[in-house]
């Protein structure tokens, strides 16, 4: 199966992020301490609650997406500043970077309110139009899913079922 241009671009973008994450994961020595575990679990819950990562594009509002991602940037920055675990810091830093890049590009973009005679919206959003906004949002969603999965590898109690799917049941040690 051939990859679409957007999928290939996402893979290349992740490769750019990967060295930062990889270097942090190399410093990873064991599980995070109790305080970091608690922070990461709470962070996973908060990230999973952000509808910008899962709501269908046809019901998204550009301003809500940008505002929600600004909130993600804010709480990611807070958790990053308090976290000591090097691997978790690398992943949180990557989430912060990709969120900032998206918000830097799309800050101030508005949902178009012009409709044509067939009831379709005109694409007057800045930076190449509404289609480009949603393409970039799709790439951001893919990156955040991969990075959230990396957090779940570092701390298995991190749960983000909307982003990552349901957590598989753990086998009991009986």
URTACOR-V264932 format. One record per backbone hydrogen bond with DSSP energy under -1.0 kcal/mol. CO is the residue of the C=O (numbers start at 1). NH is the residue of the N-H. E is the energy in kcal/mol with one decimal. If there is no record, write none. Layout:
<<CO/NH/E> <CO/NH/E>>
This chain:
<<4/8/-2.4> <5/9/-2.7> <6/10/-2.3> <7/11/-2.3> <8/12/-2.4> <9/13/-2.7> <10/14/-2.5> <11/15/-1.8> <12/16/-1.3> <13/17/-1.5> <14/18/-2.7> <17/21/-1.7> <18/22/-4.0> <19/23/-2.5> <20/24/-1.7> <21/25/-2.6> <22/26/-1.8> <25/28/-1.0> <33/37/-2.7> <34/38/-2.4> <35/39/-2.3> <36/40/-2.9> <37/41/-2.4> <38/42/-2.2> <39/43/-2.7> <40/44/-2.6> <41/45/-1.9> <42/46/-2.4> <43/47/-2.9> <44/48/-2.2> <45/49/-1.2> <47/50/-1.1> <50/53/-1.9> <51/54/-1.9> <51/55/-2.6> <56/59/-1.6> <57/60/-1.1> <61/65/-2.2> <62/66/-2.5> <63/67/-2.3> <64/68/-2.7> <65/69/-2.5> <66/70/-1.7> <67/71/-1.7> <68/72/-2.1> <69/73/-2.5> <70/74/-2.1> <71/75/-2.7> <72/76/-2.4> <73/77/-2.1> <74/78/-1.9> <75/79/-2.2> <76/80/-2.8> <77/81/-2.1> <79/83/-1.3> <85/89/-2.6> <86/90/-2.1> <87/91/-2.0> <88/92/-3.0> <89/93/-2.6> <90/94/-1.8> <91/95/-2.3> <92/96/-2.6> <93/97/-2.4> <94/98/-2.6> <95/99/-2.1> <96/100/-2.5> <97/101/-2.5> <98/102/-1.9> <99/103/-2.6> <100/104/-3.0> <101/105/-1.8> <102/106/-2.4> <103/107/-1.8> <106/109/-2.2> <114/122/-2.3> <116/119/-2.0> <120/116/-2.8> <122/124/-1.2> <129/133/-1.7> <130/134/-2.3> <131/135/-1.9> <132/136/-2.7> <133/137/-2.4> <134/138/-2.0> <135/139/-2.0> <136/140/-2.5> <137/141/-2.6> <138/142/-2.0> <139/143/-2.3> <140/144/-2.8> <141/145/-2.3> <142/146/-2.1> <143/147/-2.5> <144/148/-2.9> <145/149/-2.2> <146/150/-1.6> <147/151/-1.9> <148/152/-2.0> <149/153/-1.4> <150/154/-1.8> <151/155/-3.0> <155/158/-2.3> <160/164/-3.7> <161/165/-1.6>>
